[in-house]
Every structure is written in structure tokens, then in C-alpha cells.
Amino acid sequence: MASQIEERGYAHPEGLIATEWVAAHLNDSQVRVVESNEDPLLYPSGHIPGAVQVDWTHDLNDPLRRDYLNRAGFEALMSRIGVTPEMLIVFYGDKNNWWATYAFWVFQLFGHSNAKIMDGGRAKWEKESRELTREVPSFATTQYTAPERDDRVIRAFREQVLKHLEKQGQLVDVRSPAEYSGEKLHMPEYPQEGALRGGHIPGAKSVPWARAINPDDGTFKSAEELRQIYEGEQGLNPQAETIAYCRIGERSSHTWFVLKYLLGFSDVRNYDGSWTEWGNSVGLPIER
Amino acid sequence: MTDIPEKLADVIADMGSITDRNERAELLIETADRFDSVRVPSDVATKPYAEANRAPACESEAFVWAVDQPDGTLKYYFDVLNPQGLSAMAMCVILDETLSGQPLEQVAEVKSDIVFPLFGKDISMGKGAGLMGIVTLVQHEAKKRLG
């Protein structure tokens, strides 16, 4: 259970929870399980009993501005899914918890720190033949008072990234090698990736996000294995200010989680504008 | 009159008329449940699949094959490597059921943005791009035959 996670040597193992623990706490009134997926059909096709869905398109984004929901929106969301500030939220989802870590990251903008990621996500839960249901739970609405969204600590904006770049700060590009090289935008008949130019932010290290995962069961690799990838191969310094990015900030929230919670990097931010902003912006440098 | 195959036009019209997200999801899940009927047989392709058959931008790792039929049309086959890629599976089933055996000229006219009336306009950018990638590859196979 939790000890297996602790044995992996993470800096903050409390950011993860095992499927066994979740299975044993399905009826715990102080735990809310939240599913967040890349594929919107998965939750209605079956989910962990008692789990609610948080959909990034509908629940986490402002419908008009390119931004996340504001304080009032977050309070309304938490009220709707029956969460109080004291409750533990366990996030899980498909694609190795890609979107679960994104939701987790957005929740941290509002300071809901009593939150964990279910190690292995939906794939591990299914692989263990654990129960799934199509029954959508209904919880009594709550009164949730949230602080204003704090974008200063774990979120990076374009101008901050530019200054960071100018002082040769650490950047991690977590997209695929083809996106990093810029090759993808040049391939014939490829759908528009949302950017005018292909390439990466100058100086960014390329570490595709899914390298942090054990492909057989979707769990996170051990701290030693992760350290080898991020620090050994790429030479990233855990004490240095680090900014991760991808295309719109969702894959990089996964790497943000890995660097901050599993490896204990002291200052990691997620640049959610990512390549769809950087690759389209006038006057910003890129590298191929 | 429509310049895309009638079966596809009918499905688009039916799905496009659905305004309830849950109802749309249920229909698409039922569609995805038929995926085994369109899965590529071993006499057409075996793993590891050629990259040329990979649908661009599809995070669920969808692959597309087109087999020439005696009447000059194409029979489409698919695979989706992500077992949780339900949307991709539903897209593949819709494409097979509506485009296999249809005139190539019409298949070549199918636009990739059919994913929006099928899956909803509010589908995420990444998911939309992946599903459009599947359509693009199907359309591309028809265009190749037409020269």
C-alpha cells in the first residue's frame, strides 16, 4: 500500500496514493475521488464507485478567456462535487494520469493541498479488475470558501518565461521528440497543431512526459530512475528554478508533479500558455 | 443533396441533433462497443504496425488501413492501441460503417471537421485533432486511389 510508494524514495510520497488504499476508502466521507480524463467517454462508460468527474474543458477553464476558472467558479465546482476544504481529494484518470495531474495542478492554484494522485491511474485500477460503475453519484452541495487563485508560485506566464530564458534558466519541453524538433508541423496532411512554427523554446531540455511512467502498469518510476532521467541524462538541477511546458500545459502538469513531488525540485512552474502561445507569438525566439 | 456518403450524412445529422452531453456520450460508447468488428485482421496487418498507417495527432494511437475491393471501393480497417481510447474507437466504427464500400470520390470529399457534429463542438483541441487525424488518413487513402 502506501509503503510501496514510500519505498520508491520520493521526496514527497504523500502526493501519491495506492489503488488499494482508494479501494478501502470508497465509503470514506472525508475522501472525494475525482476522475479527470483525456477521453470524455471514459467516465460515463464506467468509473470508480463514488467518483465524480472533473472535465478540464467544462469545469476548469474559463469559457471566454484563455484562463482557468476564477475563485467563484472554483467554489461553485467544489460545492457541486460536494467537497469541503478539509476533505482529501484523490485524482485519477486515463493516459497515465495525464489529465488527473492537470486537475491536481489547477486545484493547487486555489490551495487545496489535501490532494493526492492515485498511482497507476485508471489503467492500474482496471488491470487489477477493481469495480467500475456507471452510476453517477450525487453528493449534497457544500459551502466551500476558496482563496483567490494564486498564479505566482506554480504557474508561469509568457513574459516570465522570456525573462527566464534570457537568464538561461532551466526549461523542460515534455512534448514528443517530433514536436520538440519542429518536424511534426512540417509533415504533410497533419492537422493544425495550433502553432505557426515548430520547434522549442531555446535551451529547453527534451524529456517526453511519459518517460516518468512504468509502461506496464502506469505507475510512476522510482525516484532513482527519475533522477537518472531528469538529473543524470539532462543535467537538471533540482535547486534551480525550473519551468515545464508542452502544447497547452496539460502534459507539463504531469512533469511538474514529477519534479515537484517525486523528485523534490524546489521551484517548478508550469507554463500553460506553452507552445500554442509561444509558437504563435510575434517576436519570441525559437530553436529547432 | 450531399457530396458526402449518405450514410455518413445521416449519422452526422442524427448526432448533430443531440444537445444532451450524456445522451451523446451513451451513443458514442455504444458505437465504440462495436470496435471489434472493424479491428484490422491479421491477414491485413500485424504488430508492429507501419508508421504510415498511424493516424496523425491521435493520442490513442489509432491506425488505419484501406483494402481495395473488386468494385473499386475501399474497405477500411482500424486498430486503437490505447485500450481506453473509446472516442477513437467510436470514430473508427463510424468511419467503417459509413465509408467502407462508398464511392471514392465521395469519401475523398469528407472533411475532417465532421468530428465536431459527431463528438460535440466543445471537444478539447487535442482530442479533436486526434480524431481529425483518423478522418484525414481515411480520406487520404481514397485520394491516393483517385490519383
Interface residues (C-beta under 8 A of the other chain):
Chain A: E38 D39 P40 L41 L42 P44 S45 W56 T57 H58 D94 K95 R122 A123 E126 M187 E189 Y190 P191 Q192 E193 G194 R247 I248 E250 T276
Chain B: N22 A25 E26 L28 I29 A32 P56 A57 E59 S60 N82 Q84 G85 L86 S87 A88 A90 S112 D122 I123 S124 M125 G126 K127 A129 M132 G133 T136 H140
